[in-house]
Amino acid sequence: MYLEFRHLRTIKAIHDQGGLARAADTLNITQSALSHQVKTLEDQVGMELFLRRSKPLKLSKAGHKLLKLAEDILPRVHAAEIDFAETISGKAGRLHIAIECHACFDWLFPVLEEFRKTWGHVDVDIRPSLAFDALPALQREEVDVAISDDPEAIDGITFIPLFDYEPTFICAKDHPLAQKDYIVAEDLRDQILITYPEEKNRLDVYTELLTPAKIEPKALRQVELTAVIMLLVASNRGVSVLPDWVVANEQYGHDFVSKRLTKDGASRRLYAAVRNPDTTLGYVEDFVKYTKQQAIR
């Protein structure tokens, strides 16, 4: 048996309207064309679909089976058509985000809360598990945006600048380094350095300070949560280097002292990596806009 969507729409229209004439008007076809369509469908099914002596026209048992199928499938098809239309127009879509830094959650959640108010029909998700495989996942279309501070020349991928930030040293108020004007690599040689559980080439304190000077701290302690890092630092259990947006976040309190790395400070830039065709989507443009607005607050 070969069924088309128009066959299901025909069955439902005749059932809803109670006759061929009104159903034909609803479907915007002639009554003779509708009758021919019903006859062709009955030939395929091998039995009558309507009790023709009844008024209004009623479905047979076989007809009710097709009606049940129509009532199940047609709304789903209609919803898919709306979804495709909204996606094409940029009103809906998917924004699955892979992040390459633990600290990004601090600014990302407020951005997504603002994003939700405008783009409620966009499916949003965050994939921290792809932290070290974000860009390949973007190429495979497993995610739609990768937050990165390491732009690469990748065919089909655009890196959109989001904002600059300053990696900032923090220590307890009574720590000896709290008295310094700024921090140099040598200052960390005898310190317990608290970092996120990432490879050294992904940590700002290494890329901007320690690695160029070929210096290692006395010990390295890796901690998953930003709040715990702040707690340990305030308790004088070690020192850390975090993005300035984390240091400025009042939810972590101010039981610590912050210092610049080197006399002139360090600067890094964060990017949103996006597939080229997606750069003009309205919700992608707004995600970038809201991120930049959040960065200057």
C-alpha positions in Angstrom: 0.0 0.0 0.0 1.3 3.4 -1.0 0.1 6.4 1.1 0.8 10.1 0.7 0.1 12.9 3.1 -2.7 14.1 0.8 -4.4 10.8 1.3 -4.4 11.2 5.0 -5.6 14.8 4.7 -8.4 13.6 2.4 -9.6 11.0 4.9 -9.6 13.5 7.7 -11.3 16.3 5.7 -14.2 14.0 4.6 -14.6 12.8 8.2 -14.6 16.3 9.6 -16.9 17.8 6.9 -19.3 14.8 6.7 -19.4 14.8 2.9 -17.4 15.0 -0.4 -18.6 18.5 -1.4 -17.6 20.3 1.7 -14.4 18.3 2.0 -13.4 19.3 -1.6 -14.0 22.9 -0.7 -11.8 22.6 2.4 -9.0 20.9 0.4 -9.4 23.4 -2.5 -9.9 20.7 -5.2 -12.9 19.7 -7.3 -15.4 17.1 -6.0 -14.7 14.8 -9.0 -10.9 15.0 -8.3 -11.6 14.1 -4.6 -13.8 11.2 -5.6 -11.1 9.9 -7.9 -8.6 10.2 -5.1 -10.8 8.2 -2.7 -11.4 5.5 -5.3 -7.7 5.2 -6.0 -7.0 4.9 -2.2 -9.7 2.3 -1.7 -8.2 0.2 -4.6 -4.8 0.3 -2.8 -6.3 -0.6 0.6 -8.5 -3.3 -1.0 -11.7 -2.4 0.8 -14.2 0.5 1.2 -13.2 3.4 3.4 -16.7 5.0 3.7 -20.2 3.8 4.3 -21.7 5.6 1.2 -25.4 5.2 2.1 -25.0 7.1 5.4 -25.6 10.8 5.7 -23.5 12.4 6.8 -20.8 10.3 5.1 -19.2 8.0 7.7 -16.0 6.0 7.8 -15.9 2.3 7.6 -13.7 0.3 10.1 -10.8 0.5 7.5 -11.5 4.2 7.2 -11.2 4.7 10.9 -7.8 3.0 10.9 -6.6 5.5 8.4 -8.2 8.4 10.3 -6.3 7.3 13.4 -3.1 7.3 11.4 -3.9 10.7 9.9 -4.7 12.2 13.4 -1.3 10.9 14.6 0.9 11.8 11.7 -0.6 15.1 10.3 0.0 17.2 13.4 3.5 16.0 13.6 4.1 16.8 10.0 2.6 20.3 10.5 4.8 20.9 13.5 7.8 19.9 11.5 6.8 22.2 8.7 6.5 25.1 11.1 9.9 24.2 12.7 11.6 24.1 9.3 10.0 27.4 8.3 11.1 29.1 11.5 14.6 27.7 11.1 14.8 29.0 7.6 13.6 32.4 8.7 16.0 32.5 11.7 13.2 32.5 14.3 14.0 29.0 15.6 16.9 26.6 15.6 19.5 25.0 17.7 22.3 26.6 19.8 24.4 23.8 21.4 27.5 25.4 22.9 30.8 23.7 23.7 33.1 25.6 26.1 36.8 25.3 26.6 37.0 27.0 30.0 35.5 26.2 33.4 35.3 29.9 34.3 33.1 30.6 31.2 30.0 29.5 33.2 30.2 32.7 35.2 29.3 34.9 32.3 27.5 32.3 30.1 24.5 31.7 32.3 23.5 35.4 32.5 23.9 35.6 28.7 21.6 32.6 28.1 19.0 34.0 30.5 18.9 37.1 28.4 18.9 35.0 25.2 16.0 33.0 26.4 13.7 36.0 26.6 14.2 36.7 22.9 14.8 33.3 21.4 12.5 31.0 23.4 12.1 28.7 20.4 15.8 28.0 20.0 17.0 24.7 21.6 19.9 25.6 23.9 22.4 23.2 25.4 25.9 23.4 26.9 28.4 20.7 26.3 31.3 21.0 28.9 32.3 17.4 28.2 33.5 18.5 24.8 36.0 20.9 26.3 39.0 19.4 24.7 37.3 18.4 21.5 35.1 21.4 20.9 36.3 22.5 17.4 36.2 19.0 15.8 32.7 18.7 17.4 31.7 22.0 15.7 32.9 20.7 12.3 30.9 17.5 12.8 27.8 19.6 13.6 27.5 18.0 17.0 27.5 21.6 18.5 26.8 25.0 17.0 29.2 27.3 18.9 32.5 26.6 20.5 33.8 29.2 23.0 37.6 29.4 22.6 40.6 31.6 23.3 42.7 29.9 20.7 41.6 30.8 17.2 42.8 28.5 14.4 42.7 28.6 10.6 39.9 26.0 10.0 38.1 25.7 6.7 34.4 26.5 7.1 34.8 28.0 10.6 34.7 31.6 11.6 36.1 32.9 14.9 34.0 35.9 16.1 35.7 38.0 18.8 33.6 38.3 21.9 35.7 40.3 24.5 39.2 40.7 25.9 40.0 39.7 29.5 42.9 39.9 31.8 44.2 36.9 33.6 44.5 38.1 37.2 46.5 36.8 40.2 44.7 36.3 43.5 46.0 35.4 47.0 44.8 35.8 50.6 44.9 39.2 52.2 47.7 38.2 54.6 49.8 36.4 52.0 53.3 37.8 51.5 52.6 38.4 47.7 49.6 40.6 48.7 52.1 43.4 49.2 53.6 43.4 45.7 52.5 45.8 43.0 52.4 43.1 40.4 53.3 39.4 40.0 56.2 37.9 37.9 56.9 34.3 37.2 59.6 34.0 39.8 57.1 34.9 42.5 55.2 31.6 41.9 58.3 29.3 42.2 57.7 28.5 45.9 53.9 28.7 45.8 51.0 26.1 45.7 49.2 27.1 42.5 45.5 26.2 42.4 44.1 25.8 38.8 41.2 24.2 37.0 41.8 20.6 35.9 43.1 21.5 32.4 46.3 20.9 30.5 49.0 23.5 31.2 48.9 24.8 27.6 45.3 25.8 28.3 45.9 27.6 31.5 46.6 31.4 31.2 49.0 31.4 34.1 51.3 29.0 32.1 50.8 30.5 28.6 51.2 34.1 29.8 53.7 33.8 32.6 55.3 30.5 33.7 56.0 28.7 30.4 57.9 31.6 28.8 60.0 31.9 32.0 60.5 28.1 32.2 59.4 28.2 35.8 57.2 25.7 37.7 55.4 26.3 41.0 56.2 24.3 44.1 53.0 22.3 43.8 50.0 22.3 41.5 46.5 21.6 42.9 43.7 21.2 40.5 40.1 22.0 41.5 36.9 21.7 39.4 34.8 24.5 40.9 35.5 28.2 40.8 33.9 28.7 44.2 36.2 26.1 45.8 39.3 27.8 44.3 38.2 31.1 45.8 37.6 29.4 49.2 41.0 27.8 49.2 42.7 31.0 48.2 40.9 33.0 50.8 42.0 30.4 53.4 45.6 30.8 52.4 45.8 27.3 51.0 47.4 28.5 47.8 47.3 31.1 45.1 45.6 31.2 41.7 45.3 33.1 38.4 41.7 33.5 37.1 40.0 35.7 34.4 39.2 39.2 35.6 35.4 38.5 35.2 35.7 35.8 37.9 37.7 38.0 40.2 35.1 40.8 39.9 32.1 38.5 40.6 30.7 39.6 43.9 29.2 36.2 44.7 32.7 35.0 45.6 33.2 37.7 48.2 36.4 39.8 48.5 38.5 37.9 51.1 41.5 38.0 48.7 43.8 40.4 47.0 44.2 40.7 43.2 47.3 41.7 41.3 48.2 42.0 37.6 50.6 39.6 35.9 53.7 41.6 35.1 53.9 45.3 35.3 51.9 45.8 32.1 49.4 43.1 32.8 48.3 40.2 30.5 45.5 40.2 27.9 43.6 37.4 26.3 40.7 37.4 23.8 37.7 35.1 23.9 36.0 33.9 20.6 32.8 32.2 19.5 33.7 29.7 16.8 30.8 29.2 14.4 30.3 27.4 11.1 30.4 29.9 8.2 26.7 29.6 7.1 25.5 30.1 10.7 27.2 33.5 11.2 24.2 35.4 9.8 21.5 33.6 11.8 19.6 36.0 13.9 20.0 34.0 17.1 23.7 33.5 16.7 24.1 37.3 16.1 22.1 38.0 19.3 24.1 35.5 21.3 27.3 37.3 20.3 25.7 40.7 21.1 24.4 39.6 24.5 27.9 38.2 25.3 29.6 41.5 24.5 27.0 43.4 26.5 27.5 41.1 29.5 31.3 41.6 29.3 31.1 45.4 29.8 28.8 45.3 32.8 
